[in-house]
């Protein structure tokens, strides 16, 4: 089920924006993000395809953790594709 989707075109050079996406974690403004791990990275037809696992600690209320049977550590799965020739980068994250 898709709850939220966002698309934005930045008014900055492509190199700056694409580099910023790779550097977004760790970030002192997002202390709940504990780390990122690269699951897979490959180049296919000149396009860099990357998959990362994002580990975070979101402050779920204790009552909801008991109901859901979860810990306060959550994981997100990010898939990105970078085509430097066309200067297109897409990134999708699922929780």
Protein Blocks (a to p, Z undefined) as FASTA:
>chain_A
ZZbdcdddddbdfklmmmmmmmmpccfklmmbnbdcdfbdcdeehiacdddddddddddd
fklmmmnopafbdcddddddddfknopacddddZZ
